[in-house]
Amino acid sequence: MAKTIAFRANQRRIRAVKSLYEKTIAFVLQYIDEQKLREGDQLPTEAQLSALAGVSLVTVRRALSELSSQAVVRREQGRGTFVARPRVKAETTKIGGLRNGLHLDARSKLQTRVLSCEARASTEEEAKRLGLPAAATVWEVSRLRLLNKQPMIWESSVIPKILAPDLAGYLNGSDKRSLYDLLDEVYGLKEAREEQTLFVEAVEVIDAQRARKAQ
């Protein structure tokens, strides 16, 4: 019985430590947002963050280490901790263009580069989700999203060709309208529901080369 009680007590302690660690991460992220810190701005010292958050230095260091691994902050030996890049929040079910789904401040500049618009046969999963016959022709639209001139998102959209027969002519040409505006104004297609799947993965060399060419 004593061992069981000790085990349960230890479990509660682990949960408490994890909770403090997670709350400290949330505190630092909130501080960056509320103070409107931008890339290169310095955060308070570890001791100051410890006092502000009401946690130990060990917890602060662990939280900063995690944020550093996520490339949210940059830690420099002997200098301190700095904001590494703008934080982006996205609502993946919000209808409309990307800006509608991002929480960006007025200073943020969002740009789009169309990398390609190519026709191909739909996959089995795409045909099922779009209600198309097997191997129906679709447009695959590849776009690079830049935030403040820095590549942030590589987006791939799949659109049934039967709904927008000459879409490539617009996107690969000189038309500057957004994809959503083109679908609405040219083809009369208005979005009723949206589902997005987000992946975080390393960029392949070929992808990096195409991204640089698109800038």
KETIGU-503778 format. One record per residue (C-alpha): x, y, z; residue in three letters. Coordinates in Angstrom, 1 decimal, decimal comma, always signed. Layout:
KETIGU-503778
rec u: X | v: Y | w: Z | rest: ala
...
This chain:
KETIGU-503778
rec u: +0,0 | v: +0,0 | w: +0,0 | rest: met
rec u: +2,8 | v: +2,4 | w: +0,8 | rest: ala
rec u: +4,4 | v: +1,9 | w: -2,6 | rest: lys
rec u: +1,0 | v: +2,6 | w: -4,3 | rest: thr
rec u: +0,6 | v: +5,8 | w: -2,4 | rest: ile
rec u: +4,2 | v: +6,9 | w: -3,2 | rest: ala
rec u: +3,6 | v: +6,1 | w: -6,8 | rest: phe
rec u: +0,4 | v: +8,2 | w: -7,0 | rest: arg
rec u: +2,1 | v: +11,1 | w: -5,2 | rest: ala
rec u: +5,0 | v: +11,0 | w: -7,7 | rest: asn
rec u: +2,5 | v: +11,0 | w: -10,6 | rest: gln
rec u: +0,8 | v: +14,1 | w: -9,1 | rest: arg
rec u: +4,3 | v: +15,8 | w: -8,8 | rest: arg
rec u: +5,1 | v: +15,0 | w: -12,4 | rest: ile
rec u: +1,8 | v: +16,5 | w: -13,6 | rest: arg
rec u: +2,5 | v: +19,6 | w: -11,5 | rest: ala
rec u: +5,9 | v: +20,0 | w: -12,9 | rest: val
rec u: +4,7 | v: +19,6 | w: -16,5 | rest: lys
rec u: +1,9 | v: +22,1 | w: -15,8 | rest: ser
rec u: +4,3 | v: +24,7 | w: -14,6 | rest: leu
rec u: +6,6 | v: +24,1 | w: -17,6 | rest: tyr
rec u: +3,7 | v: +24,4 | w: -20,0 | rest: glu
rec u: +2,3 | v: +27,5 | w: -18,2 | rest: lys
rec u: +5,7 | v: +29,1 | w: -18,4 | rest: thr
rec u: +5,9 | v: +28,5 | w: -22,2 | rest: ile
rec u: +2,4 | v: +30,1 | w: -22,5 | rest: ala
rec u: +3,5 | v: +33,0 | w: -20,4 | rest: phe
rec u: +6,5 | v: +33,7 | w: -22,6 | rest: val
rec u: +4,5 | v: +33,5 | w: -25,8 | rest: leu
rec u: +1,8 | v: +35,8 | w: -24,2 | rest: gln
rec u: +4,6 | v: +38,3 | w: -23,2 | rest: tyr
rec u: +5,9 | v: +38,4 | w: -26,7 | rest: ile
rec u: +2,4 | v: +39,1 | w: -28,1 | rest: asp
rec u: +1,4 | v: +41,7 | w: -25,5 | rest: glu
rec u: +4,7 | v: +43,6 | w: -25,7 | rest: gln
rec u: +4,5 | v: +43,4 | w: -29,5 | rest: lys
rec u: +8,1 | v: +42,1 | w: -29,7 | rest: leu
rec u: +9,4 | v: +41,6 | w: -33,2 | rest: arg
rec u: +12,2 | v: +39,5 | w: -34,6 | rest: glu
rec u: +15,5 | v: +40,5 | w: -33,0 | rest: gly
rec u: +13,9 | v: +42,1 | w: -29,9 | rest: asp
rec u: +15,4 | v: +40,9 | w: -26,6 | rest: gln
rec u: +13,3 | v: +39,2 | w: -23,9 | rest: leu
rec u: +13,8 | v: +39,9 | w: -20,2 | rest: pro
rec u: +16,6 | v: +38,0 | w: -18,5 | rest: thr
rec u: +15,9 | v: +34,5 | w: -17,1 | rest: glu
rec u: +15,8 | v: +35,9 | w: -13,6 | rest: ala
rec u: +13,3 | v: +38,6 | w: -14,6 | rest: gln
rec u: +11,1 | v: +36,0 | w: -16,4 | rest: leu
rec u: +11,3 | v: +33,8 | w: -13,3 | rest: ser
rec u: +10,0 | v: +36,7 | w: -11,1 | rest: ala
rec u: +7,3 | v: +37,7 | w: -13,6 | rest: leu
rec u: +6,0 | v: +34,2 | w: -14,1 | rest: ala
rec u: +6,5 | v: +33,2 | w: -10,5 | rest: gly
rec u: +8,4 | v: +30,0 | w: -11,3 | rest: val
rec u: +11,9 | v: +28,7 | w: -10,7 | rest: ser
rec u: +14,9 | v: +29,5 | w: -12,9 | rest: leu
rec u: +15,0 | v: +25,8 | w: -13,8 | rest: val
rec u: +11,5 | v: +26,0 | w: -15,2 | rest: thr
rec u: +12,2 | v: +29,2 | w: -17,1 | rest: val
rec u: +15,3 | v: +27,6 | w: -18,7 | rest: arg
rec u: +13,4 | v: +24,5 | w: -19,7 | rest: arg
rec u: +10,6 | v: +26,6 | w: -21,2 | rest: ala
rec u: +13,1 | v: +28,8 | w: -23,2 | rest: leu
rec u: +14,9 | v: +25,7 | w: -24,4 | rest: ser
rec u: +11,7 | v: +24,3 | w: -25,8 | rest: glu
rec u: +10,8 | v: +27,6 | w: -27,4 | rest: leu
rec u: +14,3 | v: +27,7 | w: -28,9 | rest: ser
rec u: +13,9 | v: +24,2 | w: -30,4 | rest: ser
rec u: +10,7 | v: +25,5 | w: -32,0 | rest: gln
rec u: +12,6 | v: +28,5 | w: -33,5 | rest: ala
rec u: +10,4 | v: +30,9 | w: -31,6 | rest: val
rec u: +13,3 | v: +32,4 | w: -29,7 | rest: val
rec u: +17,0 | v: +32,5 | w: -30,2 | rest: arg
rec u: +19,4 | v: +32,0 | w: -27,2 | rest: arg
rec u: +22,8 | v: +33,6 | w: -27,4 | rest: glu
rec u: +25,5 | v: +32,7 | w: -24,8 | rest: gln
rec u: +26,4 | v: +35,8 | w: -22,8 | rest: gly
rec u: +23,9 | v: +38,0 | w: -24,5 | rest: arg
rec u: +20,4 | v: +36,7 | w: -23,7 | rest: gly
rec u: +17,3 | v: +35,5 | w: -25,4 | rest: thr
rec u: +15,8 | v: +37,1 | w: -28,5 | rest: phe
rec u: +12,7 | v: +36,7 | w: -30,6 | rest: val
rec u: +13,6 | v: +34,5 | w: -33,6 | rest: ala
rec u: +10,7 | v: +35,2 | w: -36,0 | rest: arg
rec u: +7,1 | v: +36,3 | w: -36,0 | rest: pro
rec u: +4,6 | v: +33,9 | w: -34,5 | rest: arg
rec u: +1,8 | v: +32,8 | w: -36,8 | rest: val
rec u: -1,5 | v: +31,5 | w: -35,5 | rest: lys
rec u: -3,9 | v: +29,9 | w: -38,0 | rest: ala
rec u: -7,6 | v: +28,9 | w: -37,9 | rest: glu
rec u: -7,6 | v: +26,0 | w: -40,4 | rest: thr
rec u: -11,4 | v: +25,9 | w: -40,8 | rest: thr
rec u: -12,0 | v: +29,6 | w: -41,4 | rest: lys
rec u: -13,5 | v: +30,4 | w: -44,8 | rest: ile
rec u: -11,7 | v: +32,6 | w: -47,3 | rest: gly
rec u: -8,1 | v: +33,5 | w: -48,2 | rest: gly
rec u: -5,1 | v: +32,8 | w: -45,9 | rest: leu
rec u: -5,2 | v: +36,2 | w: -44,3 | rest: arg
rec u: -8,7 | v: +35,5 | w: -43,0 | rest: asn
rec u: -7,3 | v: +32,6 | w: -41,1 | rest: gly
rec u: -4,2 | v: +34,2 | w: -39,7 | rest: leu
rec u: -3,9 | v: +36,5 | w: -36,7 | rest: his
rec u: -1,6 | v: +39,1 | w: -38,1 | rest: leu
rec u: -1,0 | v: +42,6 | w: -36,8 | rest: asp
rec u: -1,2 | v: +45,6 | w: -39,1 | rest: ala
rec u: +2,6 | v: +45,7 | w: -39,7 | rest: arg
rec u: +2,6 | v: +42,2 | w: -41,1 | rest: ser
rec u: +2,9 | v: +41,9 | w: -44,9 | rest: lys
rec u: +1,5 | v: +38,7 | w: -46,5 | rest: leu
rec u: +2,5 | v: +37,9 | w: -50,1 | rest: gln
rec u: +1,7 | v: +34,9 | w: -52,4 | rest: thr
rec u: +3,8 | v: +33,5 | w: -55,2 | rest: arg
rec u: +2,1 | v: +30,9 | w: -57,5 | rest: val
rec u: +4,7 | v: +28,2 | w: -58,2 | rest: leu
rec u: +2,7 | v: +26,1 | w: -60,5 | rest: ser
rec u: -0,8 | v: +25,1 | w: -61,6 | rest: cys
rec u: -0,8 | v: +21,7 | w: -63,3 | rest: glu
rec u: -3,5 | v: +19,2 | w: -64,3 | rest: ala
rec u: -3,3 | v: +15,6 | w: -63,1 | rest: arg
rec u: -5,5 | v: +12,7 | w: -62,1 | rest: ala
rec u: -7,0 | v: +12,9 | w: -58,6 | rest: ser
rec u: -5,9 | v: +10,4 | w: -56,0 | rest: thr
rec u: -8,4 | v: +8,0 | w: -54,5 | rest: glu
rec u: -8,6 | v: +10,1 | w: -51,3 | rest: glu
rec u: -9,1 | v: +13,4 | w: -53,3 | rest: glu
rec u: -11,8 | v: +11,9 | w: -55,5 | rest: ala
rec u: -13,6 | v: +10,6 | w: -52,4 | rest: lys
rec u: -13,4 | v: +14,0 | w: -50,5 | rest: arg
rec u: -14,4 | v: +16,0 | w: -53,6 | rest: leu
rec u: -17,2 | v: +13,7 | w: -54,7 | rest: gly
rec u: -15,5 | v: +13,0 | w: -58,1 | rest: leu
rec u: -15,3 | v: +9,9 | w: -60,3 | rest: pro
rec u: -12,1 | v: +7,8 | w: -59,8 | rest: ala
rec u: -9,0 | v: +9,5 | w: -61,4 | rest: ala
rec u: -11,0 | v: +12,6 | w: -62,4 | rest: ala
rec u: -8,8 | v: +15,4 | w: -63,6 | rest: thr
rec u: -7,9 | v: +18,1 | w: -61,1 | rest: val
rec u: -5,8 | v: +21,2 | w: -60,9 | rest: trp
rec u: -3,0 | v: +21,1 | w: -58,3 | rest: glu
rec u: -2,1 | v: +24,6 | w: -57,4 | rest: val
rec u: +1,2 | v: +25,1 | w: -55,6 | rest: ser
rec u: +1,7 | v: +28,4 | w: -53,8 | rest: arg
rec u: +4,4 | v: +29,9 | w: -51,6 | rest: leu
rec u: +3,2 | v: +32,2 | w: -48,8 | rest: arg
rec u: +5,7 | v: +34,8 | w: -47,5 | rest: leu
rec u: +5,3 | v: +36,8 | w: -44,3 | rest: leu
rec u: +7,3 | v: +40,0 | w: -44,2 | rest: asn
rec u: +9,3 | v: +38,6 | w: -47,2 | rest: lys
rec u: +10,2 | v: +35,4 | w: -45,5 | rest: gln
rec u: +8,9 | v: +32,1 | w: -46,8 | rest: pro
rec u: +6,5 | v: +30,7 | w: -44,2 | rest: met
rec u: +4,0 | v: +28,3 | w: -45,8 | rest: ile
rec u: +4,0 | v: +26,1 | w: -48,9 | rest: trp
rec u: +0,4 | v: +25,5 | w: -49,8 | rest: glu
rec u: -1,0 | v: +22,9 | w: -52,2 | rest: ser
rec u: -4,7 | v: +23,2 | w: -53,3 | rest: ser
rec u: -6,6 | v: +20,6 | w: -55,4 | rest: val
rec u: -9,5 | v: +21,9 | w: -57,5 | rest: ile
rec u: -11,7 | v: +19,8 | w: -59,9 | rest: pro
rec u: -10,9 | v: +20,9 | w: -63,5 | rest: lys
rec u: -14,5 | v: +20,5 | w: -64,5 | rest: ile
rec u: -15,3 | v: +23,5 | w: -62,2 | rest: leu
rec u: -12,6 | v: +25,7 | w: -63,5 | rest: ala
rec u: -11,5 | v: +24,5 | w: -67,0 | rest: pro
rec u: -9,0 | v: +27,2 | w: -67,8 | rest: asp
rec u: -7,7 | v: +28,1 | w: -64,3 | rest: leu
rec u: -4,1 | v: +27,6 | w: -65,3 | rest: ala
rec u: -4,4 | v: +30,3 | w: -67,9 | rest: gly
rec u: -5,2 | v: +32,8 | w: -65,2 | rest: tyr
rec u: -2,8 | v: +31,7 | w: -62,5 | rest: leu
rec u: +0,2 | v: +31,1 | w: -64,8 | rest: asn
rec u: -0,5 | v: +34,3 | w: -66,7 | rest: gly
rec u: -0,5 | v: +38,0 | w: -65,7 | rest: ser
rec u: -3,8 | v: +37,9 | w: -63,7 | rest: asp
rec u: -3,0 | v: +39,2 | w: -60,2 | rest: lys
rec u: -6,2 | v: +38,2 | w: -58,5 | rest: arg
rec u: -6,1 | v: +35,7 | w: -55,6 | rest: ser
rec u: -7,2 | v: +32,1 | w: -56,1 | rest: leu
rec u: -10,3 | v: +32,7 | w: -54,1 | rest: tyr
rec u: -11,2 | v: +35,8 | w: -56,1 | rest: asp
rec u: -10,7 | v: +34,0 | w: -59,4 | rest: leu
rec u: -12,9 | v: +31,1 | w: -58,3 | rest: leu
rec u: -15,6 | v: +33,5 | w: -57,2 | rest: asp
rec u: -15,4 | v: +36,2 | w: -60,0 | rest: glu
rec u: -14,6 | v: +34,0 | w: -63,0 | rest: val
rec u: -16,3 | v: +30,7 | w: -62,2 | rest: tyr
rec u: -19,0 | v: +31,8 | w: -59,7 | rest: gly
rec u: -17,6 | v: +29,4 | w: -57,0 | rest: leu
rec u: -18,2 | v: +30,6 | w: -53,5 | rest: lys
rec u: -16,6 | v: +28,7 | w: -50,6 | rest: glu
rec u: -19,1 | v: +27,1 | w: -48,2 | rest: ala
rec u: -16,8 | v: +24,9 | w: -46,1 | rest: arg
rec u: -13,0 | v: +24,5 | w: -45,8 | rest: glu
rec u: -10,8 | v: +21,8 | w: -44,5 | rest: glu
rec u: -7,0 | v: +22,1 | w: -44,3 | rest: gln
rec u: -4,3 | v: +19,6 | w: -43,3 | rest: thr
rec u: -1,1 | v: +21,1 | w: -42,0 | rest: leu
rec u: +2,3 | v: +19,3 | w: -42,1 | rest: phe
rec u: +5,5 | v: +20,5 | w: -40,5 | rest: val
rec u: +8,5 | v: +18,9 | w: -42,2 | rest: glu
rec u: +12,0 | v: +19,6 | w: -43,4 | rest: ala
rec u: +12,2 | v: +21,3 | w: -46,8 | rest: val
rec u: +13,9 | v: +19,2 | w: -49,4 | rest: glu
rec u: +16,7 | v: +20,7 | w: -51,5 | rest: val
rec u: +14,6 | v: +20,8 | w: -54,6 | rest: ile
rec u: +11,8 | v: +22,5 | w: -52,7 | rest: asp
rec u: +14,3 | v: +25,1 | w: -51,3 | rest: ala
rec u: +15,6 | v: +25,9 | w: -54,8 | rest: gln
rec u: +12,0 | v: +26,4 | w: -56,2 | rest: arg
rec u: +11,2 | v: +28,6 | w: -53,2 | rest: ala
rec u: +14,2 | v: +30,8 | w: -53,8 | rest: arg
rec u: +13,2 | v: +31,2 | w: -57,5 | rest: lys
rec u: +9,7 | v: +32,3 | w: -56,5 | rest: ala
rec u: +10,9 | v: +35,1 | w: -54,3 | rest: gln
